[in-house]
């Protein structure tokens, strides 16, 4: 089963606001979103890894469901 969250919205949020962790808030992962915000997206490395994971469809929401197209 896939997440009810939009794949396209996740990509857009991550690409434009990823270093602030906004895409993680959208996915329900508020704790890691806060960490991402205070570290600047893990010095951009965390942001890039998240973007790749989202694009390949392996990113999971808070409930553990993958966010896929």
PQR file of N, CA, C, O and H, with PARSE charges and radii, in Angstrom:
ATOM      1  N   UNK A   1       0.841  -1.187   0.000 -0.4000 1.5000
ATOM      2  CA  UNK A   1       0.000   0.000   0.000 -0.0000 2.0000
ATOM      3  C   UNK A   1       0.880   1.243   0.000  0.5500 1.7000
ATOM      4  O   UNK A   1       1.916   1.280   0.665 -0.5500 1.4000
ATOM      5  N   UNK A   2       0.467   2.245  -0.739 -0.4000 1.5000
ATOM      6  CA  UNK A   2       1.206   3.501  -0.832 -0.0000 2.0000
ATOM      7  C   UNK A   2       0.602   4.561   0.080  0.5500 1.7000
ATOM      8  O   UNK A   2      -0.546   4.445   0.510 -0.5500 1.4000
ATOM      9  H   UNK A   2      -0.374   2.215  -1.279  0.4000 1.0000
ATOM     10  N   UNK A   3       1.378   5.581   0.366 -0.4000 1.5000
ATOM     11  CA  UNK A   3       0.947   6.711   1.193 -0.0000 2.0000
ATOM     12  C   UNK A   3      -0.113   7.521   0.452  0.5500 1.7000
ATOM     13  O   UNK A   3      -0.176   7.500  -0.778 -0.5500 1.4000
ATOM     14  H   UNK A   3       2.310   5.675   0.016  0.4000 1.0000
ATOM     15  N   UNK A   4      -0.940   8.230   1.207 -0.4000 1.5000
ATOM     16  CA  UNK A   4      -1.929   9.116   0.599 -0.0000 2.0000
ATOM     17  C   UNK A   4      -1.309  10.471   0.228  0.5500 1.7000
ATOM     18  O   UNK A   4      -1.972  11.307  -0.386 -0.5500 1.4000
ATOM     19  H   UNK A   4      -0.889   8.247   2.205  0.4000 1.0000
ATOM     20  N   UNK A   5      -0.059  10.686   0.594 -0.4000 1.5000
ATOM     21  CA  UNK A   5       0.623  11.939   0.282 -0.0000 2.0000
ATOM     22  C   UNK A   5       1.092  11.931  -1.178  0.5500 1.7000
ATOM     23  O   UNK A   5       1.424  10.886  -1.736 -0.5500 1.4000
ATOM     24  H   UNK A   5       0.480  10.007   1.092  0.4000 1.0000
ATOM     25  N   UNK A   6       1.109  13.112  -1.771 -0.4000 1.5000
ATOM     26  CA  UNK A   6       1.426  13.247  -3.192 -0.0000 2.0000
ATOM     27  C   UNK A   6       2.932  13.160  -3.464  0.5500 1.7000
ATOM     28  O   UNK A   6       3.735  13.838  -2.824 -0.5500 1.4000
ATOM     29  H   UNK A   6       0.839  13.961  -1.318  0.4000 1.0000
ATOM     30  N   UNK A   7       3.284  12.324  -4.411 -0.4000 1.5000
ATOM     31  CA  UNK A   7       4.670  12.146  -4.848 -0.0000 2.0000
ATOM     32  C   UNK A   7       5.217  13.440  -5.460  0.5500 1.7000
ATOM     33  O   UNK A   7       6.340  13.847  -5.159 -0.5500 1.4000
ATOM     34  H   UNK A   7       2.631  11.773  -4.931  0.4000 1.0000
ATOM     35  N   UNK A   8       4.427  14.077  -6.311 -0.4000 1.5000
ATOM     36  CA  UNK A   8       4.852  15.310  -6.983 -0.0000 2.0000
ATOM     37  C   UNK A   8       5.071  16.433  -5.972  0.5500 1.7000
ATOM     38  O   UNK A   8       6.048  17.177  -6.063 -0.5500 1.4000
ATOM     39  H   UNK A   8       3.516  13.747  -6.555  0.4000 1.0000
ATOM     40  N   UNK A   9       4.166  16.552  -5.017 -0.4000 1.5000
ATOM     41  CA  UNK A   9       4.312  17.581  -3.971 -0.0000 2.0000
ATOM     42  C   UNK A   9       5.586  17.331  -3.173  0.5500 1.7000
ATOM     43  O   UNK A   9       6.304  18.275  -2.846 -0.5500 1.4000
ATOM     44  H   UNK A   9       3.372  15.948  -4.942  0.4000 1.0000
ATOM     45  N   UNK A  10       5.875  16.071  -2.856 -0.4000 1.5000
ATOM     46  CA  UNK A  10       7.099  15.737  -2.119 -0.0000 2.0000
ATOM     47  C   UNK A  10       8.343  16.162  -2.892  0.5500 1.7000
ATOM     48  O   UNK A  10       9.261  16.738  -2.309 -0.5500 1.4000
ATOM     49  H   UNK A  10       5.291  15.303  -3.122  0.4000 1.0000
ATOM     50  N   UNK A  11       8.389  15.890  -4.183 -0.4000 1.5000
ATOM     51  CA  UNK A  11       9.551  16.270  -4.995 -0.0000 2.0000
ATOM     52  C   UNK A  11       9.713  17.787  -5.028  0.5500 1.7000
ATOM     53  O   UNK A  11      10.818  18.304  -4.868 -0.5500 1.4000
ATOM     54  H   UNK A  11       7.643  15.421  -4.657  0.4000 1.0000
ATOM     55  N   UNK A  12       8.610  18.491  -5.235 -0.4000 1.5000
ATOM     56  CA  UNK A  12       8.661  19.958  -5.298 -0.0000 2.0000
ATOM     57  C   UNK A  12       9.111  20.549  -3.968  0.5500 1.7000
ATOM     58  O   UNK A  12       9.976  21.424  -3.935 -0.5500 1.4000
ATOM     59  H   UNK A  12       7.712  18.071  -5.365  0.4000 1.0000
ATOM     60  N   UNK A  13       8.521  20.071  -2.867 -0.4000 1.5000
ATOM     61  CA  UNK A  13       8.902  20.582  -1.546 -0.0000 2.0000
ATOM     62  C   UNK A  13      10.367  20.290  -1.238  0.5500 1.7000
ATOM     63  O   UNK A  13      11.074  21.150  -0.712 -0.5500 1.4000
ATOM     64  H   UNK A  13       7.818  19.361  -2.893  0.4000 1.0000
ATOM     65  N   UNK A  14      10.816  19.100  -1.556 -0.4000 1.5000
ATOM     66  CA  UNK A  14      12.198  18.738  -1.280 -0.0000 2.0000
ATOM     67  C   UNK A  14      13.161  19.551  -2.132  0.5500 1.7000
ATOM     68  O   UNK A  14      14.190  20.012  -1.637 -0.5500 1.4000
ATOM     69  H   UNK A  14      10.241  18.401  -1.983  0.4000 1.0000
ATOM     70  N   UNK A  15      12.844  19.729  -3.385 -0.4000 1.5000
ATOM     71  CA  UNK A  15      13.744  20.449  -4.281 -0.0000 2.0000
ATOM     72  C   UNK A  15      13.898  21.916  -3.873  0.5500 1.7000
ATOM     73  O   UNK A  15      15.012  22.438  -3.823 -0.5500 1.4000
ATOM     74  H   UNK A  15      12.008  19.356  -3.787  0.4000 1.0000
ATOM     75  N   UNK A  16      12.768  22.580  -3.581 -0.4000 1.5000
ATOM     76  CA  UNK A  16      12.815  24.011  -3.300 -0.0000 2.0000
ATOM     77  C   UNK A  16      13.011  24.358  -1.819  0.5500 1.7000
ATOM     78  O   UNK A  16      13.639  25.367  -1.500 -0.5500 1.4000
ATOM     79  H   UNK A  16      11.863  22.157  -3.622  0.4000 1.0000
ATOM     80  N   UNK A  17      12.481  23.533  -0.920 -0.4000 1.5000
ATOM     81  CA  UNK A  17      12.546  23.841   0.514 -0.0000 2.0000
ATOM     82  C   UNK A  17      13.171  22.716   1.326  0.5500 1.7000
ATOM     83  O   UNK A  17      12.998  22.649   2.543 -0.5500 1.4000
ATOM     84  H   UNK A  17      11.971  22.713  -1.179  0.4000 1.0000
ATOM     85  N   UNK A  18      13.892  21.842   0.651 -0.4000 1.5000
ATOM     86  CA  UNK A  18      14.443  20.659   1.295 -0.0000 2.0000
ATOM     87  C   UNK A  18      15.405  20.919   2.427  0.5500 1.7000
ATOM     88  O   UNK A  18      15.396  20.193   3.421 -0.5500 1.4000
ATOM     89  H   UNK A  18      14.032  21.897  -0.337  0.4000 1.0000
ATOM     90  N   UNK A  19      16.239  21.940   2.302 -0.4000 1.5000
ATOM     91  CA  UNK A  19      17.206  22.210   3.370 -0.0000 2.0000
ATOM     92  C   UNK A  19      16.524  22.687   4.642  0.5500 1.7000
ATOM     93  O   UNK A  19      17.127  22.662   5.715 -0.5500 1.4000
ATOM     94  H   UNK A  19      16.247  22.530   1.494  0.4000 1.0000
ATOM     95  N   UNK A  20      15.271  23.123   4.536 -0.4000 1.5000
ATOM     96  CA  UNK A  20      14.506  23.530   5.711 -0.0000 2.0000
ATOM     97  C   UNK A  20      13.706  22.368   6.304  0.5500 1.7000
ATOM     98  O   UNK A  20      13.127  22.507   7.381 -0.5500 1.4000
ATOM     99  H   UNK A  20      14.781  23.143   3.665  0.4000 1.0000
ATOM    100  N   UNK A  21      13.669  21.239   5.622 -0.4000 1.5000
ATOM    101  CA  UNK A  21      12.962  20.066   6.109 -0.0000 2.0000
ATOM    102  C   UNK A  21      11.461  20.087   5.889  0.5500 1.7000
ATOM    103  O   UNK A  21      10.740  19.294   6.495 -0.5500 1.4000
ATOM    104  H   UNK A  21      14.139  21.126   4.747  0.4000 1.0000
ATOM    105  N   UNK A  22      10.977  20.973   5.040 -0.4000 1.5000
ATOM    106  CA  UNK A  22       9.535  21.110   4.805 -0.0000 2.0000
ATOM    107  C   UNK A  22       8.930  19.833   4.239  0.5500 1.7000
ATOM    108  O   UNK A  22       7.804  19.483   4.592 -0.5500 1.4000
ATOM    109  H   UNK A  22      11.562  21.618   4.548  0.4000 1.0000
ATOM    110  N   UNK A  23       9.645  19.133   3.376 -0.4000 1.5000
ATOM    111  CA  UNK A  23       9.129  17.888   2.808 -0.0000 2.0000
ATOM    112  C   UNK A  23       8.938  16.830   3.900  0.5500 1.7000
ATOM    113  O   UNK A  23       8.036  15.998   3.804 -0.5500 1.4000
ATOM    114  H   UNK A  23      10.560  19.418   3.089  0.4000 1.0000
ATOM    115  N   UNK A  24       9.778  16.860   4.929 -0.4000 1.5000
ATOM    116  CA  UNK A  24       9.634  15.904   6.028 -0.0000 2.0000
ATOM    117  C   UNK A  24       8.419  16.242   6.896  0.5500 1.7000
ATOM    118  O   UNK A  24       7.762  15.338   7.411 -0.5500 1.4000
ATOM    119  H   UNK A  24      10.511  17.536   5.007  0.4000 1.0000
ATOM    120  N   UNK A  25       8.117  17.520   7.061 -0.4000 1.5000
ATOM    121  CA  UNK A  25       6.895  17.916   7.778 -0.0000 2.0000
ATOM    122  C   UNK A  25       5.684  17.410   7.006  0.5500 1.7000
ATOM    123  O   UNK A  25       4.743  16.885   7.600 -0.5500 1.4000
ATOM    124  H   UNK A  25       8.651  18.255   6.642  0.4000 1.0000
ATOM    125  N   UNK A  26       5.704  17.567   5.680 -0.4000 1.5000
ATOM    126  CA  UNK A  26       4.612  17.078   4.832 -0.0000 2.0000
ATOM    127  C   UNK A  26       4.431  15.565   4.985  0.5500 1.7000
ATOM    128  O   UNK A  26       3.306  15.067   4.953 -0.5500 1.4000
ATOM    129  H   UNK A  26       6.469  17.993   5.198  0.4000 1.0000
ATOM    130  N   UNK A  27       5.523  14.847   5.150 -0.4000 1.5000
ATOM    131  CA  UNK A  27       5.466  13.389   5.318 -0.0000 2.0000
ATOM    132  C   UNK A  27       5.127  12.981   6.751  0.5500 1.7000
ATOM    133  O   UNK A  27       4.954  11.795   7.031 -0.5500 1.4000
ATOM    134  H   UNK A  27       6.437  15.252   5.176  0.4000 1.0000
ATOM    135  N   UNK A  28       5.030  13.954   7.661 -0.4000 1.5000
ATOM    136  CA  UNK A  28       4.675  13.660   9.045 -0.0000 2.0000
ATOM    137  C   UNK A  28       5.865  13.414   9.952  0.5500 1.7000
ATOM    138  O   UNK A  28       5.691  13.030  11.109 -0.5500 1.4000
ATOM    139  H   UNK A  28       5.171  14.918   7.434  0.4000 1.0000
ATOM    140  N   UNK A  29       7.057  13.627   9.453 -0.4000 1.5000
ATOM    141  CA  UNK A  29       8.281  13.386  10.234 -0.0000 2.0000
ATOM    142  C   UNK A  29       8.793  14.711  10.807  0.5500 1.7000
ATOM    143  O   UNK A  29       9.796  15.252  10.342 -0.5500 1.4000
ATOM    144  H   UNK A  29       7.199  13.940   8.514  0.4000 1.0000
ATOM    145  N   UNK A  30       8.096  15.221  11.814 -0.4000 1.5000
ATOM    146  CA  UNK A  30       8.382  16.548  12.362 -0.0000 2.0000
ATOM    147  C   UNK A  30       9.723  16.594  13.099  0.5500 1.7000
ATOM    148  O   UNK A  30      10.451  17.581  12.989 -0.5500 1.4000
ATOM    149  H   UNK A  30       7.281  14.781  12.192  0.4000 1.0000
ATOM    150  N   UNK A  31      10.053  15.557  13.834 -0.4000 1.5000
ATOM    151  CA  UNK A  31      11.307  15.534  14.584 -0.0000 2.0000
ATOM    152  C   UNK A  31      12.528  15.641  13.700  0.5500 1.7000
ATOM    153  O   UNK A  31      13.421  16.447  13.962 -0.5500 1.4000
ATOM    154  H   UNK A  31       9.462  14.755  13.923  0.4000 1.0000
ATOM    155  N   UNK A  32      12.574  14.831  12.650 -0.4000 1.5000
ATOM    156  CA  UNK A  32      13.725  14.889  11.745 -0.0000 2.0000
ATOM    157  C   UNK A  32      13.682  16.149  10.882  0.5500 1.7000
ATOM    158  O   UNK A  32      14.720  16.617  10.415 -0.5500 1.4000
ATOM    159  H   UNK A  32      11.849  14.176  12.437  0.4000 1.0000
ATOM    160  N   UNK A  33      12.490  16.696  10.670 -0.4000 1.5000
ATOM    161  CA  UNK A  33      12.387  17.966   9.946 -0.0000 2.0000
ATOM    162  C   UNK A  33      13.057  19.077  10.750  0.5500 1.7000
ATOM    163  O   UNK A  33      13.757  19.918  10.187 -0.5500 1.4000
ATOM    164  H   UNK A  33      11.647  16.316  11.049  0.4000 1.0000
ATOM    165  N   UNK A  34      12.845  19.080  12.054 -0.4000 1.5000
ATOM    166  CA  UNK A  34      13.476  20.078  12.908 -0.0000 2.0000
ATOM    167  C   UNK A  34      15.001  19.935  12.875  0.5500 1.7000
ATOM    168  O   UNK A  34      15.722  20.927  12.779 -0.5500 1.4000
ATOM    169  H   UNK A  34      12.276  18.396  12.511  0.4000 1.0000
ATOM    170  N   UNK A  35      15.480  18.700  12.955 -0.4000 1.5000
ATOM    171  CA  UNK A  35      16.932  18.464  12.879 -0.0000 2.0000
ATOM    172  C   UNK A  35      17.495  18.930  11.544  0.5500 1.7000
ATOM    173  O   UNK A  35      18.579  19.510  11.484 -0.5500 1.4000
ATOM    174  H   UNK A  35      14.894  17.894  13.033  0.4000 1.0000
ATOM    175  N   UNK A  36      16.757  18.673  10.489 -0.4000 1.5000
ATOM    176  CA  UNK A  36      17.202  19.088   9.166 -0.0000 2.0000
ATOM    177  C   UNK A  36      17.247  20.617   9.069  0.5500 1.7000
ATOM    178  O   UNK A  36      18.146  21.184   8.447 -0.5500 1.4000
ATOM    179  H   UNK A  36      15.877  18.202  10.538  0.4000 1.0000
ATOM    180  N   UNK A  37      16.281  21.262   9.683 -0.4000 1.5000
ATOM    181  CA  UNK A  37      16.220  22.726   9.678 -0.0000 2.0000
ATOM    182  C   UNK A  37      17.424  23.335  10.402  0.5500 1.7000
ATOM    183  O   UNK A  37      18.048  24.267   9.895 -0.5500 1.4000
ATOM    184  H   UNK A  37      15.551  20.802  10.188  0.4000 1.0000
ATOM    185  N   UNK A  38      17.747  22.810  11.583 -0.4000 1.5000
ATOM    186  CA  UNK A  38      18.838  23.422  12.346 -0.0000 2.0000
ATOM    187  C   UNK A  38      20.227  23.064  11.801  0.5500 1.7000
ATOM    188  O   UNK A  38      21.206  23.736  12.126 -0.5500 1.4000
ATOM    189  H   UNK A  38      17.239  22.053  11.994  0.4000 1.0000
ATOM    190  N   UNK A  39      20.320  22.024  10.985 -0.4000 1.5000
ATOM    191  CA  UNK A  39      21.625  21.675  10.391 -0.0000 2.0000
ATOM    192  C   UNK A  39      21.751  22.134   8.941  0.5500 1.7000
ATOM    193  O   UNK A  39      22.749  21.844   8.281 -0.5500 1.4000
ATOM    194  H   UNK A  39      19.525  21.478  10.721  0.4000 1.0000
ATOM    195  N   UNK A  40      20.749  22.844   8.446 -0.4000 1.5000
ATOM    196  CA  UNK A  40      20.806  23.309   7.058 -0.0000 2.0000
ATOM    197  C   UNK A  40      20.755  22.162   6.073  0.5500 1.7000
ATOM    198  O   UNK A  40      21.483  22.152   5.081 -0.5500 1.4000
ATOM    199  H   UNK A  40      19.938  23.080   8.982  0.4000 1.0000
ATOM    200  N   UNK A  41      19.905  21.207   6.343 -0.4000 1.5000
ATOM    201  CA  UNK A  41      19.782  20.051   5.458 -0.0000 2.0000
ATOM    202  C   UNK A  41      20.971  19.121   5.573  0.5500 1.7000
ATOM    203  O   UNK A  41      21.351  18.447   4.616 -0.5500 1.4000
ATOM    204  H   UNK A  41      19.313  21.215   7.149  0.4000 1.0000
ATOM    205  N   UNK A  42      21.560  19.097   6.779 -0.4000 1.5000
ATOM    206  CA  UNK A  42      22.734  18.242   6.974 -0.0000 2.0000
ATOM    207  C   UNK A  42      23.874  18.663   6.062  0.5500 1.7000
ATOM    208  O   UNK A  42      24.557  17.843   5.449 -0.5500 1.4000
ATOM    209  H   UNK A  42      21.251  19.644   7.556  0.4000 1.0000
ATOM    210  N   UNK A  43      24.053  20.015   6.000 -0.4000 1.5000
ATOM    211  CA  UNK A  43      25.066  20.596   5.109 -0.0000 2.0000
ATOM    212  C   UNK A  43      24.850  20.159   3.668  0.5500 1.7000
ATOM    213  O   UNK A  43      25.801  19.889   2.935 -0.5500 1.4000
ATOM    214  H   UNK A  43      23.498  20.681   6.498  0.4000 1.0000
ATOM    215  N   UNK A  44      23.601  20.095   3.283 -0.4000 1.5000
ATOM    216  CA  UNK A  44      23.128  19.755   1.933 -0.0000 2.0000
ATOM    217  C   UNK A  44      23.247  18.276   1.583  0.5500 1.7000
ATOM    218  O   UNK A  44      22.641  17.832   0.607 -0.5500 1.4000
ATOM    219  H   UNK A  44      22.828  20.315   3.879  0.4000 1.0000
ATOM    220  N   UNK A  45      23.997  17.516   2.337 -0.4000 1.5000
ATOM    221  CA  UNK A  45      24.135  16.090   2.036 -0.0000 2.0000
ATOM    222  C   UNK A  45      22.831  15.363   2.327  0.5500 1.7000
ATOM    223  O   UNK A  45      22.364  14.561   1.518 -0.5500 1.4000
ATOM    224  H   UNK A  45      24.489  17.876   3.129  0.4000 1.0000
ATOM    225  N   UNK A  46      22.238  15.648   3.497 -0.4000 1.5000
ATOM    226  CA  UNK A  46      20.980  15.019   3.885 -0.0000 2.0000
ATOM    227  C   UNK A  46      19.896  15.371   2.871  0.5500 1.7000
ATOM    228  O   UNK A  46      19.091  14.519   2.495 -0.5500 1.4000
ATOM    229  H   UNK A  46      22.617  16.299   4.155  0.4000 1.0000
ATOM    230  N   UNK A  47      19.878  16.629   2.431 -0.4000 1.5000
ATOM    231  CA  UNK A  47      18.892  17.079   1.448 -0.0000 2.0000
ATOM    232  C   UNK A  47      19.033  16.293   0.138  0.5500 1.7000
ATOM    233  O   UNK A  47      18.040  15.838  -0.431 -0.5500 1.4000
ATOM    234  H   UNK A  47      20.532  17.321   2.737  0.4000 1.0000
ATOM    235  N   UNK A  48      20.253  16.142  -0.324 -0.4000 1.5000
ATOM    236  CA  UNK A  48      20.498  15.431  -1.583 -0.0000 2.0000
ATOM    237  C   UNK A  48      20.097  13.956  -1.483  0.5500 1.7000
ATOM    238  O   UNK A  48      19.506  13.404  -2.411 -0.5500 1.4000
ATOM    239  H   UNK A  48      21.060  16.511   0.138  0.4000 1.0000
ATOM    240  N   UNK A  49      20.417  13.332  -0.368 -0.4000 1.5000
ATOM    241  CA  UNK A  49      20.044  11.931  -0.158 -0.0000 2.0000
ATOM    242  C   UNK A  49      18.525  11.785  -0.141  0.5500 1.7000
ATOM    243  O   UNK A  49      17.977  10.881  -0.772 -0.5500 1.4000
ATOM    244  H   UNK A  49      20.897  13.780   0.386  0.4000 1.0000
ATOM    245  N   UNK A  50      17.840  12.683   0.586 -0.4000 1.5000
ATOM    246  CA  UNK A  50      16.375  12.644   0.618 -0.0000 2.0000
ATOM    247  C   UNK A  50      15.793  12.821  -0.778  0.5500 1.7000
ATOM    248  O   UNK A  50      14.860  12.111  -1.154 -0.5500 1.4000
ATOM    249  H   UNK A  50      18.285  13.417   1.099  0.4000 1.0000
ATOM    250  N   UNK A  51      16.331  13.756  -1.547 -0.4000 1.5000
ATOM    251  CA  UNK A  51      15.821  13.997  -2.898 -0.0000 2.0000
ATOM    252  C   UNK A  51      15.947  12.742  -3.756  0.5500 1.7000
ATOM    253  O   UNK A  51      15.015  12.390  -4.479 -0.5500 1.4000
ATOM    254  H   UNK A  51      17.088  14.333  -1.241  0.4000 1.0000
ATOM    255  N   UNK A  52      17.074  12.076  -3.682 -0.4000 1.5000
ATOM    256  CA  UNK A  52      17.280  10.843  -4.448 -0.0000 2.0000
ATOM    257  C   UNK A  52      16.318   9.754  -3.989  0.5500 1.7000
ATOM    258  O   UNK A  52      15.726   9.061  -4.817 -0.5500 1.4000
ATOM    259  H   UNK A  52      17.831  12.362  -3.094  0.4000 1.0000
ATOM    260  N   UNK A  53      16.157   9.598  -2.679 -0.4000 1.5000
ATOM    261  CA  UNK A  53      15.255   8.576  -2.143 -0.0000 2.0000
ATOM    262  C   UNK A  53      13.810   8.849  -2.564  0.5500 1.7000
ATOM    263  O   UNK A  53      13.065   7.917  -2.865 -0.5500 1.4000
ATOM    264  H   UNK A  53      16.637  10.161  -2.007  0.4000 1.0000
ATOM    265  N   UNK A  54      13.414  10.120  -2.584 -0.4000 1.5000
ATOM    266  CA  UNK A  54      12.057  10.464  -3.013 -0.0000 2.0000
ATOM    267  C   UNK A  54      11.880  10.145  -4.496  0.5500 1.7000
ATOM    268  O   UNK A  54      10.869   9.559  -4.884 -0.5500 1.4000
ATOM    269  H   UNK A  54      14.020  10.877  -2.340  0.4000 1.0000
ATOM    270  N   UNK A  55      12.840  10.520  -5.320 -0.4000 1.5000
ATOM    271  CA  UNK A  55      12.737  10.294  -6.767 -0.0000 2.0000
ATOM    272  C   UNK A  55      12.626   8.808  -7.102  0.5500 1.7000
ATOM    273  O   UNK A  55      11.858   8.434  -7.988 -0.5500 1.4000
ATOM    274  H   UNK A  55      13.661  10.996  -5.005  0.4000 1.0000
ATOM    275  N   UNK A  56      13.383   7.957  -6.406 -0.4000 1.5000
ATOM    276  CA  UNK A  56      13.300   6.525  -6.714 -0.0000 2.0000
ATOM    277  C   UNK A  56      12.090   5.851  -6.060  0.5500 1.7000
ATOM    278  O   UNK A  56      11.847   4.666  -6.288 -0.5500 1.4000
ATOM    279  H   UNK A  56      14.007   8.261  -5.686  0.4000 1.0000
ATOM    280  N   UNK A  57      11.327   6.598  -5.247 -0.4000 1.5000
ATOM    281  CA  UNK A  57      10.100   6.072  -4.662 -0.0000 2.0000
ATOM    282  C   UNK A  57      10.292   5.258  -3.399  0.5500 1.7000
ATOM    283  O   UNK A  57       9.431   4.451  -3.049 -0.5500 1.4000
ATOM    284  H   UNK A  57      11.524   7.561  -5.061  0.4000 1.0000
ATOM    285  N   UNK A  58      11.403   5.453  -2.708 -0.4000 1.5000
ATOM    286  CA  UNK A  58      11.678   4.679  -1.500 -0.0000 2.0000
ATOM    287  C   UNK A  58      11.450   5.465  -0.206  0.5500 1.7000
ATOM    288  O   UNK A  58      11.613   4.908   0.879 -0.5500 1.4000
ATOM    289  H   UNK A  58      12.102   6.109  -2.991  0.4000 1.0000
ATOM    290  N   UNK A  59      11.077   6.749  -0.295 -0.4000 1.5000
ATOM    291  CA  UNK A  59      10.849   7.561   0.899 -0.0000 2.0000
ATOM    292  C   UNK A  59       9.523   7.144   1.535  0.5500 1.7000
ATOM    293  O   UNK A  59       8.524   6.965   0.837 -0.5500 1.4000
ATOM    294  H   UNK A  59      10.945   7.202  -1.177  0.4000 1.0000
ATOM    295  N   UNK A  60       9.516   6.991   2.850 -0.4000 1.5000
ATOM    296  CA  UNK A  60       8.308   6.550   3.553 -0.0000 2.0000
ATOM    297  C   UNK A  60       7.783   7.661   4.452  0.5500 1.7000
ATOM    298  O   UNK A  60       8.547   8.456   5.000 -0.5500 1.4000
ATOM    299  H   UNK A  60      10.327   7.136   3.417  0.4000 1.0000
ATOM    300  N   UNK A  61       6.457   7.697   4.590 -0.4000 1.5000
ATOM    301  CA  UNK A  61       5.850   8.684   5.465 -0.0000 2.0000
ATOM    302  C   UNK A  61       5.898   8.213   6.914  0.5500 1.7000
ATOM    303  O   UNK A  61       6.495   7.181   7.217 -0.5500 1.4000
ATOM    304  H   UNK A  61       5.837   7.051   4.144  0.4000 1.0000
ATOM    305  N   UNK A  62       5.269   8.970   7.802 -0.4000 1.5000
ATOM    306  CA  UNK A  62       5.297   8.667   9.232 -0.0000 2.0000
ATOM    307  C   UNK A  62       4.712   7.291   9.540  0.5500 1.7000
ATOM    308  O   UNK A  62       5.163   6.621  10.469 -0.5500 1.4000
ATOM    309  H   UNK A  62       4.784   9.809   7.556  0.4000 1.0000
ATOM    310  N   UNK A  63       3.739   6.875   8.787 -0.4000 1.5000
ATOM    311  CA  UNK A  63       3.091   5.580   9.006 -0.0000 2.0000
ATOM    312  C   UNK A  63       3.879   4.421   8.396  0.5500 1.7000
ATOM    313  O   UNK A  63       3.522   3.261   8.600 -0.5500 1.4000
ATOM    314  H   UNK A  63       3.373   7.419   8.031  0.4000 1.0000
ATOM    315  N   UNK A  64       4.932   4.715   7.660 -0.4000 1.5000
ATOM    316  CA  UNK A  64       5.753   3.669   7.057 -0.0000 2.0000
ATOM    317  C   UNK A  64       5.356   3.285   5.647  0.5500 1.7000
ATOM    318  O   UNK A  64       5.901   2.338   5.081 -0.5500 1.4000
ATOM    319  H   UNK A  64       5.223   5.657   7.494  0.4000 1.0000
ATOM    320  N   UNK A  65       4.394   4.025   5.067 -0.4000 1.5000
ATOM    321  CA  UNK A  65       3.978   3.749   3.697 -0.0000 2.0000
ATOM    322  C   UNK A  65       4.855   4.521   2.715  0.5500 1.7000
ATOM    323  O   UNK A  65       5.134   5.700   2.936 -0.5500 1.4000
ATOM    324  H   UNK A  65       3.950   4.795   5.526  0.4000 1.0000
ATOM    325  N   UNK A  66       5.290   3.882   1.643 -0.4000 1.5000
ATOM    326  CA  UNK A  66       6.129   4.588   0.662 -0.0000 2.0000
ATOM    327  C   UNK A  66       5.335   5.631  -0.112  0.5500 1.7000
ATOM    328  O   UNK A  66       4.166   5.433  -0.441 -0.5500 1.4000
ATOM    329  H   UNK A  66       5.063   2.925   1.463  0.4000 1.0000
ATOM    330  N   UNK A  67       6.005   6.753  -0.394 -0.4000 1.5000
ATOM    331  CA  UNK A  67       5.400   7.811  -1.203 -0.0000 2.0000
ATOM    332  C   UNK A  67       5.906   7.605  -2.621  0.5500 1.7000
ATOM    333  O   UNK A  67       7.053   7.919  -2.940 -0.5500 1.4000
ATOM    334  H   UNK A  67       6.955   6.914  -0.126  0.4000 1.0000
ATOM    335  N   UNK A  68       5.032   7.073  -3.462 -0.4000 1.5000
ATOM    336  CA  UNK A  68       5.392   6.697  -4.834 -0.0000 2.0000
ATOM    337  C   UNK A  68       4.447   7.342  -5.825  0.5500 1.7000
ATOM    338  O   UNK A  68       3.351   7.778  -5.471 -0.5500 1.4000
ATOM    339  H   UNK A  68       4.101   6.818  -3.202  0.4000 1.0000
ATOM    340  N   UNK A  69       4.893   7.397  -7.091 -0.4000 1.5000
ATOM    341  CA  UNK A  69       3.995   7.965  -8.131 -0.0000 2.0000
ATOM    342  C   UNK A  69       2.779   7.093  -8.383  0.5500 1.7000
ATOM    343  O   UNK A  69       1.940   7.430  -9.219 -0.5500 1.4000
ATOM    344  H   UNK A  69       5.783   7.043  -7.379  0.4000 1.0000
TER
END
